[in-house]
Amino acid sequence: MAKMVHRLVLFFFTVLALPTEAQEMEHPPPPKAAPRVAVTGMSLPAPGGIMIFGATGGLGIEVARALVEQGTKVTAMVRPTSDASALVDMGVTLIEGDALSLDDVTRALSTSPLRAVISALGGRRGDYRVDIGGNKNVIDATRQLGIPRLVLVTAIGAGHGGPAAPWYIKYFMKEYFQAKTAAEITLQKSGLDYTIVRPGWLLNGEPTGTAKLSDAPEAFSWITRADLGRLIVSSIKDEATYNKALTAFDAELTSIFSVFR
């Protein structure tokens, strides 16, 4: 009981500490995309590996773990000041760089053949430069180098996923969702074959195994980082996810009571 109360206190403290923008987010119309060359899972270059941006975060580590477990060659661009020990232990190839530098991103993507790129980039609260500028650099360099596939992680509440997010989240996190939406629009207009994955609140702990990608507009849940990492990796070759924005949804974690049981 004490543990549950402690988690509840932390949860409400986090919500109350968020930036206080009171306006409702306006959802932009669907962007017009650049011409796209269709790519199927079978046509992705088999010898290529996967590049991860945002790999030293909790989610990025789980994405790397899921890829390594499949036997995939994984490369990650990391800042010199980041703790990349977990990635080193998994045998991930590291390239130092800053996502806010287009030159760094282009260099990282040019070091070895790649069949897909995953961006789990996210800025600190109140500083969303990496969400917008960093993701734009990743998208632009991926397109310029002819890498055919990009999976972008944003959040429920971004783009046209706003209706699913609880009202208090939209109330307190307007700038956050605007930054995520900007990244989505840049990708949708790029001409790349993409998948946008929108998770709700992220949890640590063991995977439930019940999470899935959903196109239901009302879908909203908590999800473990381990489950989310596996969903992101599975989407790379899943043609049903191509050129869509999907919600990462776990039917077992739809309420705060299910999270703390």
Buried (B, 14 or more C-beta within 10 A) or exposed (E): EEEEEEEEEEBEEEBEEBEEBEEEBEBEEEBEBEEBEEBEBEEBBEEBBBBBBBBBBBBBBBBBBBBBEEEBBBBBBBBEEBEBEBBEEBEBBBBBBBBBBBEBBBBBBBEBEBBBBBBBBBBEEEEBEBBBBBBBBBBBBBBEEEBBBBBBBBBBBBBBBBEBBEEEBBBBBBBBBBBBBBBBBBBBEBBBBBBBBBBBBBBEEEBBEEBBBBEEEEBBBBBBBBBBBBBBBBBBBBEEBBBEBBBBBBEBBBEBEBBEE
